[in-house]
Amino acid sequence: MSAPPPAGEAPSAPDPGDSGEPPSAMEPPPAAELPATAPSAGRETLPPTARPRPSANGGPPANGGPPAAALPGFPWPPPRYSAFSPIERAWLAEGEAPVLGDVAVRLERAFDAAGYGERSYYRIPGGFALVSRIERIREDASSFEPPARWTVEAARVREGFIDHIRALFNAPPGFYRVIVFAVTDEDFAAAERAPTSAEAREWVTGGGLRLPEGIALQPYGARHYTTALIYEFERRGEQPQASVRMPSPATGRMHLEKAGLWQALAVR
């Protein structure tokens, strides 16, 4: 214990480490303190000294980057989903000291390999959520070939991602899918109800474009796990908007396989 301050002197400011704040609210450790890991054959990994700087979405280096608190929060516990699937830990992080930024990079590369474009980041307790763009699917959960896969992007809606999401709720009758990867070290269960169309419009479009350093540098510890949450929507001709299909006739793994994400993540 430190000695009390001499009489007449103001006590020193408390140590931030004793503040009781959760890990996500504290400053990340300097990159130099992260132990080095050896890359595995046939798979690219980020050296620890590089982890503080690259953007998870492959964009320009993040020199400083926004604080973790700047990232919007995803509804938690998550709205009731149509299906779900756990993701193998070995597919997302390797080495002795993986960080959440490594997982984000791996998920983004899987989205790219499976043909997805836009995605949004959200803050959740103990980690982050990564939300996919919306795609049109068949009733058996299989993806259409482009351009039919993205028919939600009607000719009159080409201005931006928010317009694409809004178009879903005025889209032609059929089935649509949103995939959310939840990366956390906390246990959770789905909320009692599924999202409404208005809520879905809000949380699919309001996320961050990259993972802030305040989250990216946090360890992907032994308690962390990643789960794919599948939100399947159906729009019938007589319905004014799409509604969540709950439960989905397809399992979470089937959704990921037919989206091409399972195979992309399994590649080592």
Secondary structure as GFF3:
##gff-version 3
##sequence-region A 1 268
A	DSSP	three_ten_helix	16	18	.	.	.	ID=ss1
A	DSSP	three_ten_helix	23	25	.	.	.	ID=ss2
A	DSSP	three_ten_helix	31	33	.	.	.	ID=ss3
A	DSSP	three_ten_helix	48	50	.	.	.	ID=ss4
A	DSSP	three_ten_helix	68	70	.	.	.	ID=ss5
A	DSSP	beta_strand	83	87	.	.	.	ID=ss6
A	DSSP	three_ten_helix	89	91	.	.	.	ID=ss7
A	DSSP	alpha_helix	100	113	.	.	.	ID=ss8
A	DSSP	beta_strand	119	124	.	.	.	ID=ss9
A	DSSP	beta_strand	127	132	.	.	.	ID=ss10
A	DSSP	beta_strand	135	137	.	.	.	ID=ss11
A	DSSP	three_ten_helix	148	150	.	.	.	ID=ss12
A	DSSP	alpha_helix	161	168	.	.	.	ID=ss13
A	DSSP	beta_strand	174	184	.	.	.	ID=ss14
A	DSSP	alpha_helix	197	205	.	.	.	ID=ss15
A	DSSP	alpha_helix	213	216	.	.	.	ID=ss16
A	DSSP	beta_strand	225	235	.	.	.	ID=ss17
A	DSSP	beta_strand	243	244	.	.	.	ID=ss18
A	DSSP	alpha_helix	252	259	.	.	.	ID=ss19
A	DSSP	alpha_helix	261	266	.	.	.	ID=ss20
###
